[in-house]
Amino acid sequence: MTRTTTAAEVLTWLDTLHGGAGAGPTAEAGPVGAEGRHAGPPEVPPEPPSADGLRHRAELLDLPASDRDRVLATFPDPERAPELWRALGRCHRSLFAPDVSAAPTAPVPTRSDWPDAPAALGEAGRYFYVHLCLLALPAALERQRRLGVPPEVVAATFADVGAKLVTYRLAHRTGGFDRQRWVVRHFRGTLFRLGRLQFERLTLDTRALGGAPGPDGPAEGDRVLGVHIPADGPFTPERCEESLRAAPGFFARHFPQEPVRHGTCSSWLLDRQLADHLTPESNIVRFQERFTPFGARPVGDDDILEFVFHTPPGTADLERLPRSTTLHQAVVDHLRSGHHWRSVHGWLPLPPVTPGG
């Protein structure tokens, strides 16, 4: 790669962030939502945080020790890296531009809005979106405070940023972060971790999912809770049940304008083919039995390989993958036999809100 080509790639990336980063408007003050306050971007751009402030924010995001020092050392400021600092400011504005207080309908930035940084930027590029998380954290925490979210839920929710740094290192054998579009949900206040599971405020879009759940499930346009499973250990039936029982009360308290009766999940974990390889008592089979499948079943080979083996999409060598667990063996043998794993959509009824819950 020539020097000119490298510089051009960096300029193209910066132009993308300046000209089209993020979803939604970038007006200086957003509309007043159901909470009775402006939910748009902060009127004044954030100031560069102090060294102590950055360290404190890194702790709140649970940045792993293997990455923390380099993340802080490469944080841009107006004097040292003015172009990167302006790009951070642009992303910060677009992150908080949509009003999600009344309805969680604002789209998240796409890959073309917030692309990965060019390799030529090195660590500063690989950590750019972690720097955005650090810069955006105070505004996000203020949103949580106004909603009255308990501190333990706030901590568990934002620790997902650190968790994604861990999985990046497992996949790439170096430090970095490529889940910038995923964590938008955390910072806008549309996703929360309650115990073992994460729950996302969603409006059901049956066309996007390839079909409707049926007469007993949620209907097009209904508010639902999207269920996500963090990759940090076993998810036993007991821990999942605890989370599912906690969710309705939590969202009724903090988002009373969004009554929900159903949860949805879109994951390879719901692929019923797994039941052909795992025991009926396995956590995965017990989890998928909670859901009624519906809609399309797109190929999910890359998803399951990335989640189980930490291999970036399109890079897995089936002959070299470990076979140390029943799940390892099932995933590999199924693919080697010429079959595909599927990403399956499912729905479940949520437990009723208990009095005082």
N, C-alpha and C positions, 0 to 999 in steps of 0.2 A: 504494500500500500504506500502510495506516495504521500509526501508531506502535504501537498495541495489537496489531495483527496481527503486526507484526515481532517484538515481544517474545514473543508467544505461540509463534511459530515457533522462536525460539531456545530457549525453555523446553521445548518438545516434543522438540527435538533433544537437549538435555541429558538430559531424562528417559529418552529412548531409550538413550543411552549408559550412564546409571547403572543402568537397570533390565534391559536385555537385550543389552548389548554383548557381542559375541564368542560363540564356540562353546565348549562344554565347561564343566566345573565351575569354581568359583572358590574351592575350598578352599585353605587356607593352604599346604598341602604336598601335592604330587601323589604318586601311587604310584611305587614303585621300579620302573624299567624294566629292560630287558635289560642295560643298561650298569652296573647295580648302584648306582644313585644316584637321588635324587629328581629327577623331570623336571617337576614342577609349577611354579607361579608362585613367585617369590621370597617368602620369609616376611616380609620387611620392605619396605614400599613404598619406592621409590627416592627419594633426596633430590634437591632441585632442583640441577641441575648448575651449576657456576661458569661464568663467561663464557669462561674459557680452555678449560674442559672442553667446552663447547658447540662452540667453534670447532674443537677437535680432532675431535670426533665428526662435524662437518660435513665435514671433510676426508675422513674414513674413508668417509662415504656419497657422496663425490664430488659434493656439491651444487654446481651451476653458479654462477659468479660473478654472473650476472644475478639470482639468487634468494637467495644466501647471506646477505647483510646483512639483508634483510627477514625471512627465516626466523628469524634469531637475534634480531632486534629485537622480534619478536612472540611469542617463546617465553613462555608463561604461567608465573607462579610463584604461590605461595599468597597473597602479599600483593597483587599487582597484579591478578590474575584468578583468584580462588579457585574459581569454578565451573568454569572451563576446566581448572584444575589438578586438581580432583577428577575431572573427566571423563577426563583423561589417565591418572590413576591407575587408574581403573576399566578403561579399555581395556588398560592395561599388564597388569593382573592376568588379564584374559580372554585376552590374546594368549598368555601362557605357561601357561595353566591345563591344556590337554590334554597328556597324556603321549604324545609321538610318538617316544620312544626305541625302543620295541619294535615299533611298527607305525604307519605314516603314515595312520591312518584318521580322525583327528579332522577334522571339517568346519571350513572357514574361515568367518569371519563373513560373513553375507549382507548384501545392500544394506539390509535392514531392521534389521540389527544395528548396522552401522556406516555410516549414511547420510552423504552429503556434508553439510557444514555449511551453514546458511542463509546467503544472500548478505548478510544484515544484519551478519554478523560480519566482513565484509571480509577483509583479509589474514589476520587471526588465524584465521578459519574456513578459508580456502583452504589455509593451511599447517598446519592442526591435526594432520593425520595425518603430516606431516613431523616435527612436534614429537614425536609419539608414537614415530616411528623414532629420533629423537635420544635420547629418554628410555630406550627399550628396548635401545639398542645394547650397553651393557655386558653385560647379561644374555645377549644373543644371542652376543656374542663369547666369553663364558665357555663357552657350550655348544659353540661351534666349537673352543675350546681343548681341552676335555675329549675331544672326538672326535678330536683330532689333525689337524684340517684344515689343510693348508699355508697360510701367509699369503697367497700369491698367489691362491689360490682364494677365500679369505675376501674379499680386496679386490675381486676381479672380481665376486663374488656381490653384495656390498652396494653396489657402484657402480651397480647397477640403480635404486636410489632416485633418485640424481641424474639418471640417464637419463630417468626418468619425469617429472621436473620439466621437462626439456628438451622432451619431447613435449607436455606440457600447455601450455607457452608457445607452441609451434608451432600448437596447435589453438585456443587461446583468446586469444592475443595479450596475455596477462597472466600473472603468476605464480600458481602453485597446484599442487595435487596431488590426483588422484582415483583413485589405484591402491592404496588402503589395503587392499583385500581381496586383491590380488595379492601384495603384499610380505609378507603373513603367512607365506608359505612360506619366505622367506629367513630371517626371524627365528626361526621354529620349527625350522629346520634340516631342512626337507624338500626344499629346492631349492638347487642349486649350479651355478655356471657353470664349465664346463671348456672353456677355449678359446672357440671360436665359438658353442657351443650351451649351453643350460641343460638340466639334468636334474632331474626331480622324482620323489621316491619316491611311488609310487602303488600302490594295490590295484585291479586291473581290475574295473570294474563294468559288465558287458555290458548290463544293462538300461538304465542311464543313457545308454549310447552307442548304443542301438538295435539291438544284435545282437552276435553273437560273431565273433571273427576266423576261426574254422574250425579244422579238426583240426591244422594245422601251426603255428598261432599260439598265443598265450597263452590260458589258460582263465579262466573266472570265478573271481575270488578270488586269482589269481596276483599276485605282486609284479612290477611292471613299472617301467620308467623312462619317465616322460613327457618327451618331447623338445620344447623350446621354442626359438624363434629370436629372439634380441634384435634390435631394429631399429636396428642401428648399423653398417650397411655391407654389402658383398657377402658372401655365404656360399658360397665356392667349394667345389667337391667335395673338394678337398684339405683345407681347413680343417674341413669337416664330418667327413670321414673321421678326421682326427686326434682330434677330440672324441669321436666314437663309439668309437674304439679305447681312449681314455683312461677312459671311463666305467665299464666293468665292473670294472677293477682298483681304481678309486677307491672304488666302493661296496662292493666285497668287503673292502677294508681297513677302512673306517670303519663299515660296517653289515653285519658278517659274518652276522648273524642274518636277513638279508633277501636270500637268493640270487635273482638276477634273470637271465633269459635273453632277454628281449624288451624292446623299446622301443615306445612308442606315441606318436602325434602326432595332435592334432585342430586343423586349421587350414585356412584358405582356400588356403594354399600347396599343399595336396594335391589341390585341385580339378583333375581331369584336363582340364577345359575350357581351362585355361591353355595346355595343349600345342597347342591349335588356333591360338593366337596367337603363341606364342614358338618360338624355334628349339630343336631337340633338344639343342643344346649349352648352352642357357641354364642358369644356376645353379638356377633354380626347377624346371625340368623334370628336371634331373639329381637334385635333392633328392627330388622326389616319386617318382621311379622306385625309390628305395630301399624304399618302403613298399607294403604290400598293403592296399588299402582294405577297410573293413568297416563294418557298422552303418549308422546313419541319416546322411542328408546334409542337415542343416537349412540354410536360407537364410543366407548369410554376407555379404550386401551391405554392411552397416554395418561389419563387421570389415575387409573388404578396403579400403574407402574410408578408414577411420580409419588403417590401417597405411600405406597408400600415399600418401595425401594429407593426413593429419593433420586430417581433418574430424570433429567430434563426431558421434555417431550421429544420423541423421535430419536433418542440416543440409546435406548436399552438394548443390550446384547443378551438375549435370552439364555445363551449358553454359559454366561458368566455370572448370572444373578444367583444370590444365595438361595438355598433350599432348606433353611434351618427350621422353618415352622410349617405347619399345615397350610397356612395361608400362602406362604411363599410358594410352596409346591403347587397349590391349586392355581394360582395366577399364572405361573410359568407353563404348567402342563396344558392348561386350557388354550393358551396362545400357541404353543408348539403344535397342538393338534389341529390348528387352522381355524379355530373359533375366535370370536370377539367377545370382549366384555362390553356391557352396556351401561350407560348412564340412565337411570330410571327415575321418573317422577312419581312421588307418592303423597298421599294426604292422610291425616289422622284427625279425629275429634280431640280437642283439648279438654282437659278436665275443667269442670265449672269452677268459677271463682268462689272460694269459701268465704263465709262471713268474716270480716276483719282481715282477709288475706289480700 
